[in-house]
Amino acid sequence: MPESGDDPAGGYRTLEYAVTDGVAVITLNRPNALNAFDRPMKRELLAALRAAARDDAVRAIVLTGAGRAFSAGQDLREPFGGDHPTLAEELRRLYNPIILELRRLPKPVIAAVNGVAAGAGASLAFACDLRVAAETASFVLAFGRVGLVPDNGATWFLPRLIGPGRAAELMLSGGPLSSARAEDLGLVNKGVPAESLAGEAMTMARRLVDAAPIALALTKRALNRAQEGSLEEALEYEASLQGIAGQSVDHAEGVMAFMAKRSPRFTGK
Ligand code: T3D
């Protein structure tokens, strides 16, 4: 599988990609790991977003998860450092291009948040244009629990979506933020019963399919431009901070504690 996010030759393995009536539905599909991001899934998501961008038959995109989660963020079983990329390299190489692709894609992207969205999974939902969420969904800014800092643009998107005070509260506490509260805060455009989520997301998407594509693309571009401060700078800054946090003893302790299903003992090292 190429790093660049080109079309995977043999089809997708970690996600499903289907186009119906102008809507590309991308379903993250590692349900046993709550759709946590391993490297193949990061590469395939980038490839799927690029395929949707290129395909004139696609006018809107729905991003969702298989099973009971939207995504639990970075796969904590994946190795980093040594023979593998560091966390900062991984952000620059794979995650940050996904976030930039979501924002630059000249078509609206709807996150259909079917369950828990944690860490990078939450950031991914924040980077979409619209969010519809199941009433049973939640957002968990789980970075601190494993000794890391918010990344994938969370520090850029969340203050803009819900205000700096609430973003700070959520990021420092780690959440969880329920679907209902997220809707109150305007983070979620619409909360719906779990069984109505797919239908509601498709209804929203089809409305966008019927709109003028160039006007939609330019509206998205204008909305991006209207946000002061550059996302590129924020992504790069997050990557440099994650480079520091990723080498801390507390990060290793956080991951070990998660695997062992115990509370972490952080020492500030
Ligand atoms: O380069 C970079 O900087 C990368 C950094 C990226 C930023 C991040 O995303 S850091 C944050 C990473 N994510 C987390 O820390 C979340 C970890 N997961 C959880 O806290 C919980 O699983 C949830 C709150 C999401 C859901 O809790 P619950 O009780 O509903 O489910 P569970 O029992 O914890 O998990 C179910 C299974 O999924 C379990 O596997 P098992 O025991 O049945 O075999 C669990 O290990 C697995 N799982 C959940 N999250 C992850 C995961 N496996 C790998 N990675 C995960 N992130």
Residues whose N, C-alpha, C, O or C-beta is under 5 A from the ligand:
A	BS01	T3D	N32 A33 L34 A36 A72 G73 Q74 D75 L76 R77 L87 A88 E90 L91 V116 A118 G119 A120 G121 A142 F143 V146 Q242
